[in-house]
Amino acid sequence: MLTVALPKGRIAKETLEIFGKIFGDEFVFDDRKLILDTPKFRFLLVRNQDVATYVYHQAADIGVVGLDTLEEQGLDVIRLLDLQKGVCKVSIGMKKGEKLDLNKPDLKVASKMVNITKRYFEERAVSVEIIKLYGSIELAPLIGLADMIVDIVETGTTMKQNGLEVVEDIMTSSTYLIANKNSYVSKKDEVLDIYEKIEKVVKS
């Protein structure tokens, strides 16, 4: 049996639909339940930020998680397959009309994605102060807390509604099927079997 960690919400629903297509069955969590047991799989419903942690510590054999989260956390897991769902960008946003000037001294950047932000500016040899926020990041440039933000952008509507605009994209993200390194060895046949079946559905 494989244990599968899924992030709550749309991605879990879409992934369970893929399993449904593969096995001709319906996979649905009962109301408020966090574990779904089936003959071949045990599904765990966890927070998106925790999926890779469950997989890394082998509490789950495989999982589904956004590439942005994988890049941010840097946990040593196997990236098996791009599921091409939940596509979004990690972008820099600034107040409308402002330009990105990396030569400006004392730049302040607000983000919940500290590591991605740090890497981006380090690669450009730019010294910035990163202010970690957990929500309402768009507020930061509006009240002078930061010069810019680094955030997930799907449509850009939230930024626009708050008087910000995207000035540069850092990376494109989508959801990935990942595996624990030990599980990949000890349950290789099962892991590769479900990987191949999911790949067929994704590419069809």
GUTOR-159637 format. One record per residue (C-alpha): residue number from 1; residue in one letter; x, y, z. Coordinates in pm, 1 decimal, always signed. Layout:
<rs>
<r k="NUM" r="A" east="X" north="Y" up="Z"/>
...
</rs>
This chain:
<rs>
<r k="1" r="M" east="+0.0" north="+0.0" up="+0.0"/>
<r k="2" r="L" east="+120.4" north="+351.2" up="-84.4"/>
<r k="3" r="T" east="+53.1" north="+649.7" up="+138.9"/>
<r k="4" r="V" east="-21.8" north="+965.4" up="-59.4"/>
<r k="5" r="A" east="-4.5" north="+1318.8" up="+88.6"/>
<r k="6" r="L" east="-238.3" north="+1567.7" up="-79.2"/>
<r k="7" r="P" east="-279.8" north="+1941.3" up="-18.2"/>
<r k="8" r="K" east="-627.8" north="+2048.2" up="+95.3"/>
<r k="9" r="G" east="-848.3" north="+2213.8" up="-165.1"/>
<r k="10" r="R" east="-857.8" north="+2211.8" up="-543.8"/>
<r k="11" r="I" east="-532.7" north="+2018.5" up="-598.1"/>
<r k="12" r="A" east="-649.5" north="+1728.1" up="-377.2"/>
<r k="13" r="K" east="-980.4" north="+1715.0" up="-566.0"/>
<r k="14" r="E" east="-806.9" north="+1719.7" up="-906.7"/>
<r k="15" r="T" east="-556.0" north="+1452.7" up="-799.9"/>
<r k="16" r="L" east="-830.2" north="+1223.8" up="-666.2"/>
<r k="17" r="E" east="-1012.8" north="+1268.4" up="-998.5"/>
<r k="18" r="I" east="-697.2" north="+1143.8" up="-1176.9"/>
<r k="19" r="F" east="-694.3" north="+836.9" up="-946.2"/>
<r k="20" r="G" east="-1064.9" north="+793.6" up="-1024.6"/>
<r k="21" r="K" east="-992.6" north="+790.4" up="-1399.0"/>
<r k="22" r="I" east="-712.6" north="+535.8" up="-1352.9"/>
<r k="23" r="F" east="-904.6" north="+291.6" up="-1133.1"/>
<r k="24" r="G" east="-1262.6" north="+356.8" up="-1248.7"/>
<r k="25" r="D" east="-1368.2" north="+436.0" up="-893.7"/>
<r k="26" r="E" east="-1458.9" north="+740.4" up="-686.8"/>
<r k="27" r="F" east="-1206.5" north="+868.5" up="-432.4"/>
<r k="28" r="V" east="-1366.5" north="+1115.7" up="-190.5"/>
<r k="29" r="F" east="-1281.8" north="+1217.5" up="+165.7"/>
<r k="30" r="D" east="-1571.1" north="+1197.1" up="+410.4"/>
<r k="31" r="D" east="-1667.4" north="+1526.3" up="+571.2"/>
<r k="32" r="R" east="-1379.1" north="+1665.2" up="+782.3"/>
<r k="33" r="K" east="-1184.9" north="+1337.6" up="+763.5"/>
<r k="34" r="L" east="-810.3" north="+1369.6" up="+702.0"/>
<r k="35" r="I" east="-744.1" north="+1005.1" up="+607.0"/>
<r k="36" r="L" east="-900.3" north="+811.4" up="+320.0"/>
<r k="37" r="D" east="-819.8" north="+438.6" up="+314.1"/>
<r k="38" r="T" east="-869.0" north="+233.6" up="-1.9"/>
<r k="39" r="P" east="-740.6" north="-117.6" up="-82.7"/>
<r k="40" r="K" east="-427.4" north="+11.5" up="-259.2"/>
<r k="41" r="F" east="-376.9" north="+359.0" up="-112.0"/>
<r k="42" r="R" east="-398.3" north="+562.8" up="+203.4"/>
<r k="43" r="F" east="-457.8" north="+931.0" up="+124.0"/>
<r k="44" r="L" east="-366.5" north="+1201.2" up="+376.3"/>
<r k="45" r="L" east="-514.5" north="+1550.7" up="+357.0"/>
<r k="46" r="V" east="-257.9" north="+1803.9" up="+480.9"/>
<r k="47" r="R" east="-167.1" north="+2170.4" up="+438.2"/>
<r k="48" r="N" east="+8.5" north="+2249.6" up="+111.4"/>
<r k="49" r="Q" east="+320.6" north="+2364.5" up="+301.0"/>
<r k="50" r="D" east="+337.0" north="+2029.5" up="+483.7"/>
<r k="51" r="V" east="+313.9" north="+1787.5" up="+188.3"/>
<r k="52" r="A" east="+688.6" north="+1773.7" up="+118.0"/>
<r k="53" r="T" east="+761.1" north="+1739.4" up="+492.4"/>
<r k="54" r="Y" east="+534.1" north="+1433.3" up="+517.6"/>
<r k="55" r="V" east="+704.1" north="+1282.4" up="+211.8"/>
<r k="56" r="Y" east="+1057.5" north="+1374.4" up="+324.1"/>
<r k="57" r="H" east="+1004.8" north="+1205.7" up="+663.7"/>
<r k="58" r="Q" east="+839.1" north="+903.6" up="+496.1"/>
<r k="59" r="A" east="+505.2" north="+959.4" up="+668.0"/>
<r k="60" r="A" east="+389.0" north="+947.8" up="+305.5"/>
<r k="61" r="D" east="+551.3" north="+760.5" up="+16.1"/>
<r k="62" r="I" east="+440.9" north="+1004.9" up="-250.9"/>
<r k="63" r="G" east="+270.4" north="+1343.8" up="-257.1"/>
<r k="64" r="V" east="+145.2" north="+1626.9" up="-473.9"/>
<r k="65" r="V" east="+279.7" north="+1978.0" up="-414.9"/>
<r k="66" r="G" east="+355.8" north="+2305.1" up="-592.9"/>
<r k="67" r="L" east="+703.5" north="+2358.7" up="-737.6"/>
<r k="68" r="D" east="+720.1" north="+2695.9" up="-558.3"/>
<r k="69" r="T" east="+680.4" north="+2518.3" up="-223.1"/>
<r k="70" r="L" east="+947.9" north="+2261.2" up="-317.7"/>
<r k="71" r="E" east="+1189.7" north="+2537.4" up="-419.2"/>
<r k="72" r="E" east="+1117.5" north="+2735.3" up="-104.3"/>
<r k="73" r="Q" east="+1160.4" north="+2441.7" up="+135.1"/>
<r k="74" r="G" east="+1450.7" north="+2271.6" up="-41.6"/>
<r k="75" r="L" east="+1369.1" north="+1927.0" up="+102.5"/>
<r k="76" r="D" east="+1547.5" north="+1629.9" up="-53.9"/>
<r k="77" r="V" east="+1263.7" north="+1444.4" up="-230.2"/>
<r k="78" r="I" east="+1234.9" north="+1294.3" up="-578.7"/>
<r k="79" r="R" east="+1044.0" north="+1504.8" up="-830.9"/>
<r k="80" r="L" east="+870.3" north="+1242.2" up="-1042.1"/>
<r k="81" r="L" east="+632.1" north="+1430.1" up="-1269.8"/>
<r k="82" r="D" east="+500.3" north="+1776.7" up="-1355.6"/>
<r k="83" r="L" east="+121.9" north="+1734.9" up="-1331.7"/>
<r k="84" r="Q" east="+66.1" north="+2062.2" up="-1523.2"/>
<r k="85" r="K" east="-204.5" north="+2172.9" up="-1280.5"/>
<r k="86" r="G" east="-221.8" north="+2478.8" up="-1056.1"/>
<r k="87" r="V" east="+2.2" north="+2678.3" up="-1290.0"/>
<r k="88" r="C" east="+106.9" north="+3014.9" up="-1148.1"/>
<r k="89" r="K" east="+408.2" north="+3243.6" up="-1129.4"/>
<r k="90" r="V" east="+625.1" north="+3371.9" up="-847.1"/>
<r k="91" r="S" east="+663.2" north="+3739.2" up="-932.0"/>
<r k="92" r="I" east="+791.2" north="+4073.2" up="-808.0"/>
<r k="93" r="G" east="+517.6" north="+4331.9" up="-756.3"/>
<r k="94" r="M" east="+556.2" north="+4706.6" up="-706.4"/>
<r k="95" r="K" east="+330.0" north="+5008.3" up="-682.6"/>
<r k="96" r="K" east="+176.0" north="+5089.9" up="-1020.7"/>
<r k="97" r="G" east="+409.1" north="+5303.2" up="-1228.6"/>
<r k="98" r="E" east="+722.8" north="+5220.0" up="-1029.9"/>
<r k="99" r="K" east="+1019.0" north="+5054.7" up="-1203.4"/>
<r k="100" r="L" east="+1246.6" north="+4783.1" up="-1067.9"/>
<r k="101" r="D" east="+1583.3" north="+4945.2" up="-996.3"/>
<r k="102" r="L" east="+1831.3" north="+4692.8" up="-854.1"/>
<r k="103" r="N" east="+2096.7" north="+4962.8" up="-807.0"/>
<r k="104" r="K" east="+1887.1" north="+5147.1" up="-551.8"/>
<r k="105" r="P" east="+2039.2" north="+5121.0" up="-201.3"/>
<r k="106" r="D" east="+1858.7" north="+4970.5" up="+99.9"/>
<r k="107" r="L" east="+1596.6" north="+4777.2" up="-96.3"/>
<r k="108" r="K" east="+1329.9" north="+4609.5" up="+116.0"/>
<r k="109" r="V" east="+1130.6" north="+4312.1" up="-9.4"/>
<r k="110" r="A" east="+826.6" north="+4163.9" up="+165.6"/>
<r k="111" r="S" east="+748.3" north="+3797.2" up="+102.6"/>
<r k="112" r="K" east="+645.8" north="+3470.0" up="+260.2"/>
<r k="113" r="M" east="+888.8" north="+3297.6" up="+18.7"/>
<r k="114" r="V" east="+1210.9" north="+3403.7" up="+184.8"/>
<r k="115" r="N" east="+1443.9" north="+3146.8" up="+24.8"/>
<r k="116" r="I" east="+1323.9" north="+3197.0" up="-333.2"/>
<r k="117" r="T" east="+1351.9" north="+3574.3" up="-283.2"/>
<r k="118" r="K" east="+1698.1" north="+3546.8" up="-127.8"/>
<r k="119" r="R" east="+1826.4" north="+3328.4" up="-413.7"/>
<r k="120" r="Y" east="+1687.9" north="+3560.1" up="-679.7"/>
<r k="121" r="F" east="+1863.4" north="+3867.4" up="-542.7"/>
<r k="122" r="E" east="+2184.7" north="+3681.5" up="-450.5"/>
<r k="123" r="E" east="+2214.4" north="+3556.6" up="-809.3"/>
<r k="124" r="R" east="+2204.3" north="+3920.5" up="-917.6"/>
<r k="125" r="A" east="+2452.5" north="+4024.8" up="-644.4"/>
<r k="126" r="V" east="+2193.3" north="+4263.9" up="-500.9"/>
<r k="127" r="S" east="+2177.9" north="+4322.8" up="-127.3"/>
<r k="128" r="V" east="+1820.6" north="+4343.8" up="+2.5"/>
<r k="129" r="E" east="+1642.6" north="+4328.2" up="+335.4"/>
<r k="130" r="I" east="+1377.3" north="+4056.6" up="+326.7"/>
<r k="131" r="I" east="+1076.4" north="+4107.9" up="+551.1"/>
<r k="132" r="K" east="+885.5" north="+3783.8" up="+612.1"/>
<r k="133" r="L" east="+507.6" north="+3821.8" up="+611.8"/>
<r k="134" r="Y" east="+243.6" north="+3549.9" up="+632.6"/>
<r k="135" r="G" east="-45.4" north="+3724.6" up="+457.7"/>
<r k="136" r="S" east="-182.2" north="+4050.7" up="+308.5"/>
<r k="137" r="I" east="+159.0" north="+4098.1" up="+147.6"/>
<r k="138" r="E" east="+17.0" north="+4355.4" up="-98.1"/>
<r k="139" r="L" east="-11.3" north="+4602.6" up="+189.9"/>
<r k="140" r="A" east="+365.8" north="+4627.7" up="+239.3"/>
<r k="141" r="P" east="+454.3" north="+4862.6" up="-51.6"/>
<r k="142" r="L" east="+138.0" north="+5068.1" up="+0.2"/>
<r k="143" r="I" east="+231.3" north="+5168.6" up="+355.1"/>
<r k="144" r="G" east="+606.7" north="+5195.5" up="+303.1"/>
<r k="145" r="L" east="+703.1" north="+4873.2" up="+481.5"/>
<r k="146" r="A" east="+878.5" north="+4748.2" up="+165.4"/>
<r k="147" r="D" east="+973.2" north="+4867.1" up="-183.4"/>
<r k="148" r="M" east="+833.5" north="+4554.5" up="-345.7"/>
<r k="149" r="I" east="+681.9" north="+4214.2" up="-280.0"/>
<r k="150" r="V" east="+754.5" north="+3862.8" up="-403.9"/>
<r k="151" r="D" east="+435.7" north="+3659.8" up="-421.2"/>
<r k="152" r="I" east="+237.9" north="+3393.5" up="-607.2"/>
<r k="153" r="V" east="+46.0" north="+3535.8" up="-903.1"/>
<r k="154" r="E" east="-227.8" north="+3343.7" up="-1082.7"/>
<r k="155" r="T" east="-424.9" north="+3615.4" up="-1262.5"/>
<r k="156" r="G" east="-267.9" north="+3931.0" up="-1116.7"/>
<r k="157" r="T" east="-611.5" north="+4054.9" up="-1007.1"/>
<r k="158" r="T" east="-523.1" north="+4081.5" up="-635.3"/>
<r k="159" r="M" east="-219.9" north="+4295.7" up="-714.1"/>
<r k="160" r="K" east="-417.1" north="+4519.9" up="-951.5"/>
<r k="161" r="Q" east="-698.5" north="+4565.8" up="-700.3"/>
<r k="162" r="N" east="-440.0" north="+4686.1" up="-449.1"/>
<r k="163" r="G" east="-264.0" north="+4929.9" up="-681.6"/>
<r k="164" r="L" east="+32.7" north="+4703.7" up="-757.9"/>
<r k="165" r="E" east="+161.3" north="+4548.4" up="-1078.9"/>
<r k="166" r="V" east="+399.4" north="+4268.9" up="-1175.2"/>
<r k="167" r="V" east="+740.3" north="+4409.1" up="-1274.6"/>
<r k="168" r="E" east="+922.9" north="+4078.2" up="-1316.9"/>
<r k="169" r="D" east="+854.4" north="+3703.4" up="-1303.4"/>
<r k="170" r="I" east="+1095.2" north="+3493.2" up="-1097.1"/>
<r k="171" r="M" east="+966.6" north="+3144.7" up="-1180.9"/>
<r k="172" r="T" east="+670.6" north="+2948.0" up="-1314.3"/>
<r k="173" r="S" east="+520.9" north="+2692.5" up="-1078.0"/>
<r k="174" r="S" east="+284.7" north="+2398.0" up="-1120.2"/>
<r k="175" r="T" east="+202.6" north="+2092.4" up="-912.3"/>
<r k="176" r="Y" east="+446.9" north="+1801.6" up="-899.9"/>
<r k="177" r="L" east="+420.4" north="+1436.0" up="-805.6"/>
<r k="178" r="I" east="+703.3" north="+1372.3" up="-558.7"/>
<r k="179" r="A" east="+836.3" north="+1062.0" up="-381.7"/>
<r k="180" r="N" east="+1032.2" north="+979.9" up="-68.9"/>
<r k="181" r="K" east="+1381.9" north="+853.4" up="-157.8"/>
<r k="182" r="N" east="+1359.2" north="+541.6" up="+60.9"/>
<r k="183" r="S" east="+1006.4" north="+459.1" up="-57.5"/>
<r k="184" r="Y" east="+1127.3" north="+493.3" up="-416.0"/>
<r k="185" r="V" east="+1372.4" north="+210.4" up="-345.0"/>
<r k="186" r="S" east="+1166.1" north="-9.9" up="-111.3"/>
<r k="187" r="K" east="+835.5" north="+27.8" up="-303.1"/>
<r k="188" r="K" east="+979.7" north="+97.5" up="-646.3"/>
<r k="189" r="D" east="+732.9" north="-117.3" up="-843.7"/>
<r k="190" r="E" east="+429.7" north="+43.0" up="-678.8"/>
<r k="191" r="V" east="+569.1" north="+396.4" up="-710.9"/>
<r k="192" r="L" east="+663.9" north="+353.1" up="-1077.2"/>
<r k="193" r="D" east="+331.9" north="+184.1" up="-1155.0"/>
<r k="194" r="I" east="+123.7" north="+477.0" up="-1024.5"/>
<r k="195" r="Y" east="+368.0" north="+728.2" up="-1177.6"/>
<r k="196" r="E" east="+325.8" north="+569.8" up="-1523.8"/>
<r k="197" r="K" east="-53.2" north="+556.7" up="-1489.7"/>
<r k="198" r="I" east="-73.7" north="+920.4" up="-1377.9"/>
<r k="199" r="E" east="+162.2" north="+1027.5" up="-1658.5"/>
<r k="200" r="K" east="-69.2" north="+866.5" up="-1916.5"/>
<r k="201" r="V" east="-368.1" north="+1061.1" up="-1781.4"/>
<r k="202" r="V" east="-173.3" north="+1390.2" up="-1764.3"/>
<r k="203" r="K" east="-44.8" north="+1353.6" up="-2120.0"/>
<r k="204" r="S" east="-372.1" north="+1230.6" up="-2272.5"/>
</rs>
